[in-house]
Amino acid sequence: MLRVIEFLGVRLAKPRLMSRCFSIETQNFVDDTSREKKIKIFELEIDILRQEGRRTPELENIKSHNWDHILSLETKSARRRYYSFMWENQMREQNDKIKKEQKRIENMERIAREREEKAKNPHIIYALYHNSLFLRIYDATMTHYDNHRLVRSMMFGQKLIIDCSYDDYMSKREAENAGKQMMLLFANNRSHDDPYDLHFCNVNMASVASRKLKRYIPTMLDPEFPMNVHSEPITEKFDKEKLVYLTPHCRTELTEFNHDDIYIIGAMVDKMNNEPLSLAKAKKQGLRMARLPLDKYLNWGSGSGKSLTLDQMMQIMLEIKKSGDWDEALKYVPRRKLYNKVPEPKFTDRGNFKISQNFFDDEDEKDFRSNQRNDRYSKPRYNSSFNEGFSDERSFAFKERKQFDRFKFDLNTWGGSKRKNNKTRDE
């Protein structure tokens, strides 16, 4: 009886499984057909906009990721702006191709002229593109040299981890920006004299940030390319006791840099989401946490956020590893985020005297104010004892004050010179 029930259960389960698979296939087919219909509608929209004289790209130059972004846009104005953006990129690429072709033709003509001159002149010519004691360094040579430094850092350098597990908390634009910042981070590290051994952990190649990084570095997954990409979590690849998560939301400051620790930087662009996600993740995994001592060494301006980009964090970490001086490392923080106090001018544009803060002592300022209140229109009398002990800057200020008093209006003396001149004429 049990065998019959098991047989019937299997016979009944198979049609359910087949129907479920058929429904998934039909759903995918419906999604593909609806996507193709939408793409055809947008192609017609692009043709109509081109006939109206608007900036639209060529249909054969629109790639699949462009169509995905167009399908995600909800309004027609947003699509028009994206069409204009794609058109500008295509025009830029065409202009670059034309310039390269012109440069190639000019180089061919130059080489032909040089060959004719060399055939006419049997002497040796020492110059660029001719005989020289120096070897020309090509871009490929510099690339091999930078990659060799990365390979050396993989064997002997200090490790640094980039946590790429924040795609679910970012918008599409933020994720694309994070992918670009990771590319700049990798470039800054590779060009440094003593680079880190970078490890990109929790990488999902289907995410937006990883696909954007793959577009910038197409060879990132090649086995011979010096880049460590891991899909496993951080705690499975490294010793938990050495890990230190750098998060701005913790209270512990990174006062001293330890070359034996492994620091973690979260690959997240939080323009919209300001939740302490890295702090929560570090607490959940039981990792040590630290933040950069930004408030201790910098004077932040009002209204400027303390968030730094990934490439700026990499430059700060490279410099603190090299010098160990936070004043030198934090110079990579943008100056626009800091507060620069502009000293007040001592004189206004109209020549009126203006006392700046901390210019006089308290007693000197009281004496000066009392002399200034004696007579508003008459010249103030300064005692010699009052001027004693003043610095050159203060004596200069009083001289300027006397010069400005010459132009003040005095009702008693106004018109006196004119009446005197009239009297002399009458006599």
Residue, then its C-alpha position, 0 to 999 in steps of 0.5 A: m500500500l505504501r508503494v502505491i501511495e509513493f508511486l501515486g505521489v511521484r506521478l502527481a508531483k511530476p505534473r506539478l513540477m512540470s507545470r511550475c517550470f512551464s509557468i516560469e518559462t512562459q513568464n520569462f517569454v512574456d517578459d522578453t516579448s513585452r521588453e521587445k515591444k517596449i524597445k520598438i516603441f522607444e525606437l519609434e519615439i527616437d525616430i520621431l524626435r530625430q525628425e523634429g530636429r532633436r538630439t537623438p543617438e543612432l539606433e545601431n549604437i544603442k547597447s543593451h545596458n542603454w536599453d535597460h536604463i531607458l526602460s527604467l526611466e518613467t517620464k518622457s523628459a528624462r528619456r529625452r535628456y538621456y537621448s541627448f546625453m547618448w548623442e553627445n557621447q556618440m559625437r565625442e567618439q566620432n570626433d575622436k576617431i576623426k582626430k586619430e585618423q588625421k593624426r595618423i595621416e600627419n604621422m605618415e607624411r612626417i615619416a615620409r619627409e624624414r625618410e627623404e631628408k635622411a636619404k639626402n643627408p648621410h650624416i647622423i641626426y640626433a633628435l626625437y625619433h632619430n638617434s638618441l642615447f635615451l630609450r622611449i618608455y611606452d605606456a605598456t612598459m609603465t603598465h607592466y611596471d605598475n602590475h609588477r608592484l601589485v604582484r610584489s604587494m600581494m606577496f609582501g604588502q599589507k592587506l586592505i579589504i573593500d567590502c562590496s556588499y552594499d548594492d541593495y542599499m544604494s540606488k542605481r546611480e549611487a551604485e554606478n558611482a561606487g563602481k567608478q570610485m572603486m576603479l579610481l581606488f584601484a588606480n591610485n593604489r597601483s600607481h603608489d610606490d608602496p601599494y596595498d594588497l587589495h581584496f574585493c570581497n562579497v563581490n556579486m558580478a550581477s550587481v550594478a557596481s560590479r558590472k560598472l567596475k567590470r566595464y572600467i577594468p575588463t581584465m579584472l577576472d583574468p587569472e594573470f591580472p593582479m586583482n583579488v576578487h572574492s565572492e566569499p564573506i570577509t570572515e571566511k578569508f581572513d583572520k577575525e582578530k586582525l580585522v578593523y572595520l573603518t566606519p564613521h559612525c563609531r566612537t573609537e578614533l584611529t589614532e595610531f596606524n598598525h601595519d599588522d592590522i587588516y583594515i576594511i573599507g565599505a564600498m558604499v555611496d550614501k548620498m540618500n541613505n545615511e544609516p549606520l550600515s557599516l557599524a551594524k555589520a561590524k557589530k554583527q560580525g564581532l569586528r573591531m571598529a575605528r574611524l578617521p580622526l577628522d574632527k581632531y585635525l580638521n575644522w569642518g565648515s558648516g553644512s559640509g558633510k564629512s563623507l569621503t569618496l573611496d579614492q580619497m580614503m585610499q589616498i589617506m590610507l596610503e599616506i598614513k601608511k607611508s608617513g604615519d602623520w595624520d596632518e600629512a595624510l588628511k591633506y587629501v580631504p577637499r578644501r571646500k569641506l573645511y572652514n577657512k576664516v577670512p580676517e576682517p579688513k581694518f578699513t572699509d572701502r569708504g575710508n571709515f576706520k574699523i577696529s578689528q577683533n583683538f586689535f586693541d587691548d581692553e584698556d586701549e579700546k576704552d580710551f579710544r572709544s572715549n576720545q571718539r565720543n568727545d566730539r563727533y566732528s572735531k579731530p580726536r586728541y591723542n596723548s603721547s602716553f596712549n601711543e606708547g607701546f603700540s606696535d607698528e601696525r597700530s601706529f599705521a592705523f592711527k596715521e591712516r585715521k588722521q588722514f581720513d579725519r581731513f575729509k570729515f565735514d565741519l560746519n564751523t569751518w565750512g566755507g571759511s576759505k571761500r569767504k576769505n578769498n572773497k574778502t581779499r578780492d573785495e579789498 
